[in-house]
Amino acid sequence: MAEGLTYLAVAYLGMLVAIGIWTWTVFTRSNNLEQRIHAVEEYFIRDKTEEQ
């Protein structure tokens, strides 16, 4: 009985760590994408103001 609970506890902790790593990766990629979008927007805004 104790072996099974130990296995489940280790599996549960491993799952939590995996979800944490995945969440961190998603937020990092999202932040990177947001910065790229902002840079493109700034480029087009600057380009339009130079044309006028």
C-alpha positions as CSV (number, residue, x, y, z in Angstrom):
1,M,0.0,0.0,0.0
2,A,2.7,2.5,0.9
3,E,4.6,1.8,-2.3
4,G,1.6,2.7,-4.4
5,L,1.1,6.0,-2.5
6,T,4.8,6.8,-2.9
7,Y,4.5,6.2,-6.6
8,L,1.4,8.4,-6.9
9,A,3.0,11.2,-4.9
10,V,6.1,11.2,-7.1
11,A,4.0,11.0,-10.2
12,Y,1.8,13.9,-9.0
13,L,4.9,16.1,-8.1
14,G,6.4,15.3,-11.5
15,M,3.2,16.3,-13.2
16,L,3.1,19.6,-11.3
17,V,6.7,20.3,-12.3
18,A,5.9,19.5,-15.9
19,I,2.9,21.8,-15.9
20,G,5.0,24.5,-14.3
21,I,7.7,24.2,-17.0
22,W,5.1,24.2,-19.8
23,T,3.3,27.3,-18.3
24,W,6.6,29.2,-18.1
25,T,7.5,28.3,-21.7
26,V,4.1,29.4,-22.9
27,F,4.4,32.8,-21.1
28,T,7.9,33.3,-22.4
29,R,6.9,32.6,-26.0
30,S,3.8,34.8,-25.6
31,N,5.9,37.7,-24.3
32,N,8.4,37.3,-27.1
33,L,5.6,37.3,-29.7
34,E,4.1,40.4,-28.1
35,Q,7.4,42.2,-28.3
36,R,7.7,41.3,-32.0
37,I,4.2,42.5,-32.8
38,H,4.9,45.8,-31.0
39,A,8.1,46.2,-33.0
40,V,6.2,45.7,-36.3
41,E,3.5,48.1,-35.2
42,E,6.1,50.7,-34.4
43,Y,7.8,50.2,-37.8
44,F,4.5,50.8,-39.7
45,I,3.6,53.8,-37.6
46,R,7.0,55.3,-38.2
47,D,6.8,54.5,-41.9
48,K,3.4,56.2,-42.2
49,T,4.6,59.4,-40.4
50,E,7.7,59.6,-42.7
51,E,5.5,59.4,-45.8
52,Q,3.4,62.5,-44.8
